[in-house]
Amino acid sequence: MDYNVITWDVINNGIEMLSKEIISSNIKYEVIYGPPRGGLIPGVMLSHKLRIPLVLNMEEVWRIDMQHGKVLIVDDISDTGKTLKYFDDKNFDIATIFVRMHTSKISPKFNAFDINDDTWLLFPWETQDTTQSNL
């Protein structure tokens, strides 16, 4: 399998791009939630960068949403969009570092990089061994 190895520099640049886009939107998010696995590390990074608390469970996401607070959902990639479709259907704002435009079922409100091919992205927090076992 071919891999596009994503470096920490690319991730840091993507987080910087996302943070500027989010700040420019003037939307005041109460919390950030990063779905486990791919969204957790970018969620933590954006949380620090934007000084917005990170929540680790869906109960807190729903509590804030029910109180009409703004929650930003963060993930590393919207590839097929299956992981994020639930949040999109519930009208949460979504930010991703990457979006695979030709296969994603959703369009994140914020994204840093568009991808127009099917090469597998290998993130710095993954290894080839772990990604191959998921195929």
Contacts in CASP RR format, 6 or more apart in sequence:
PFRMAT RR
TARGET T0000
AUTHOR 0000-0000-0000
METHOD contacts of the structure
MODEL  1
MDYNVITWDVINNGIEMLSKEIISSNIKYEVIYGPPRGGLIPGVMLSHKL
RIPLVLNMEEVWRIDMQHGKVLIVDDISDTGKTLKYFDDKNFDIATIFVR
MHTSKISPKFNAFDINDDTWLLFPWETQDTTQSNL
1 120 0 8 1.000
1 132 0 8 1.000
1 135 0 8 1.000
2 119 0 8 1.000
2 120 0 8 1.000
3 119 0 8 1.000
3 120 0 8 1.000
3 121 0 8 1.000
3 122 0 8 1.000
3 128 0 8 1.000
3 131 0 8 1.000
4 119 0 8 1.000
4 120 0 8 1.000
4 121 0 8 1.000
4 122 0 8 1.000
5 122 0 8 1.000
6 121 0 8 1.000
6 122 0 8 1.000
6 123 0 8 1.000
6 124 0 8 1.000
7 124 0 8 1.000
8 124 0 8 1.000
11 42 0 8 1.000
11 45 0 8 1.000
11 97 0 8 1.000
11 123 0 8 1.000
11 124 0 8 1.000
12 45 0 8 1.000
13 112 0 8 1.000
14 97 0 8 1.000
14 112 0 8 1.000
14 113 0 8 1.000
15 42 0 8 1.000
15 45 0 8 1.000
15 46 0 8 1.000
15 49 0 8 1.000
15 97 0 8 1.000
15 112 0 8 1.000
16 49 0 8 1.000
17 112 0 8 1.000
17 113 0 8 1.000
18 46 0 8 1.000
18 95 0 8 1.000
18 97 0 8 1.000
18 110 0 8 1.000
18 111 0 8 1.000
18 112 0 8 1.000
19 46 0 8 1.000
19 49 0 8 1.000
19 50 0 8 1.000
21 95 0 8 1.000
21 110 0 8 1.000
21 112 0 8 1.000
22 29 0 8 1.000
22 46 0 8 1.000
22 50 0 8 1.000
22 72 0 8 1.000
22 95 0 8 1.000
22 110 0 8 1.000
23 50 0 8 1.000
25 109 0 8 1.000
25 110 0 8 1.000
27 70 0 8 1.000
27 93 0 8 1.000
28 70 0 8 1.000
29 50 0 8 1.000
29 52 0 8 1.000
29 70 0 8 1.000
29 71 0 8 1.000
29 72 0 8 1.000
29 93 0 8 1.000
30 52 0 8 1.000
30 53 0 8 1.000
30 64 0 8 1.000
30 69 0 8 1.000
30 70 0 8 1.000
30 71 0 8 1.000
31 52 0 8 1.000
31 53 0 8 1.000
31 54 0 8 1.000
31 55 0 8 1.000
31 60 0 8 1.000
31 61 0 8 1.000
31 64 0 8 1.000
31 71 0 8 1.000
31 72 0 8 1.000
32 43 0 8 1.000
32 46 0 8 1.000
32 47 0 8 1.000
32 50 0 8 1.000
32 52 0 8 1.000
32 53 0 8 1.000
32 54 0 8 1.000
32 55 0 8 1.000
32 71 0 8 1.000
32 72 0 8 1.000
32 73 0 8 1.000
32 74 0 8 1.000
33 43 0 8 1.000
33 54 0 8 1.000
33 55 0 8 1.000
33 56 0 8 1.000
33 58 0 8 1.000
33 60 0 8 1.000
33 61 0 8 1.000
33 71 0 8 1.000
33 72 0 8 1.000
33 73 0 8 1.000
33 74 0 8 1.000
34 40 0 8 1.000
34 42 0 8 1.000
34 43 0 8 1.000
34 54 0 8 1.000
34 73 0 8 1.000
34 74 0 8 1.000
34 75 0 8 1.000
35 73 0 8 1.000
35 75 0 8 1.000
35 83 0 8 1.000
35 84 0 8 1.000
38 75 0 8 1.000
38 76 0 8 1.000
38 77 0 8 1.000
38 123 0 8 1.000
38 125 0 8 1.000
39 74 0 8 1.000
39 75 0 8 1.000
39 76 0 8 1.000
41 76 0 8 1.000
41 125 0 8 1.000
42 74 0 8 1.000
42 75 0 8 1.000
42 76 0 8 1.000
42 96 0 8 1.000
42 97 0 8 1.000
43 54 0 8 1.000
43 74 0 8 1.000
44 54 0 8 1.000
46 52 0 8 1.000
46 72 0 8 1.000
46 74 0 8 1.000
46 95 0 8 1.000
47 53 0 8 1.000
47 54 0 8 1.000
52 72 0 8 1.000
55 61 0 8 1.000
55 64 0 8 1.000
55 71 0 8 1.000
61 71 0 8 1.000
64 70 0 8 1.000
64 71 0 8 1.000
65 71 0 8 1.000
65 90 0 8 1.000
65 92 0 8 1.000
70 93 0 8 1.000
71 92 0 8 1.000
71 93 0 8 1.000
72 92 0 8 1.000
72 93 0 8 1.000
72 94 0 8 1.000
72 95 0 8 1.000
73 84 0 8 1.000
73 87 0 8 1.000
73 92 0 8 1.000
73 93 0 8 1.000
73 94 0 8 1.000
73 95 0 8 1.000
74 94 0 8 1.000
74 95 0 8 1.000
74 96 0 8 1.000
75 83 0 8 1.000
75 84 0 8 1.000
75 94 0 8 1.000
75 95 0 8 1.000
75 96 0 8 1.000
75 97 0 8 1.000
76 96 0 8 1.000
76 97 0 8 1.000
76 98 0 8 1.000
76 121 0 8 1.000
76 123 0 8 1.000
77 96 0 8 1.000
77 97 0 8 1.000
77 98 0 8 1.000
77 99 0 8 1.000
77 100 0 8 1.000
77 115 0 8 1.000
77 121 0 8 1.000
78 84 0 8 1.000
78 94 0 8 1.000
78 96 0 8 1.000
78 98 0 8 1.000
78 99 0 8 1.000
78 100 0 8 1.000
78 104 0 8 1.000
78 106 0 8 1.000
78 108 0 8 1.000
78 111 0 8 1.000
79 100 0 8 1.000
79 103 0 8 1.000
79 104 0 8 1.000
80 100 0 8 1.000
80 103 0 8 1.000
80 104 0 8 1.000
80 105 0 8 1.000
81 103 0 8 1.000
81 104 0 8 1.000
81 105 0 8 1.000
81 106 0 8 1.000
82 105 0 8 1.000
84 94 0 8 1.000
84 96 0 8 1.000
84 106 0 8 1.000
84 108 0 8 1.000
85 105 0 8 1.000
85 106 0 8 1.000
87 94 0 8 1.000
88 94 0 8 1.000
88 105 0 8 1.000
88 106 0 8 1.000
93 109 0 8 1.000
93 110 0 8 1.000
94 106 0 8 1.000
94 108 0 8 1.000
94 109 0 8 1.000
94 110 0 8 1.000
95 108 0 8 1.000
95 109 0 8 1.000
95 110 0 8 1.000
95 111 0 8 1.000
96 108 0 8 1.000
96 110 0 8 1.000
96 111 0 8 1.000
96 112 0 8 1.000
97 111 0 8 1.000
97 112 0 8 1.000
97 113 0 8 1.000
98 111 0 8 1.000
98 112 0 8 1.000
98 113 0 8 1.000
98 114 0 8 1.000
98 115 0 8 1.000
98 121 0 8 1.000
99 107 0 8 1.000
99 108 0 8 1.000
99 111 0 8 1.000
99 113 0 8 1.000
99 114 0 8 1.000
99 115 0 8 1.000
100 115 0 8 1.000
100 116 0 8 1.000
100 118 0 8 1.000
101 114 0 8 1.000
101 115 0 8 1.000
101 116 0 8 1.000
102 116 0 8 1.000
103 118 0 8 1.000
115 121 0 8 1.000
120 131 0 8 1.000
122 128 0 8 1.000
122 131 0 8 1.000
END
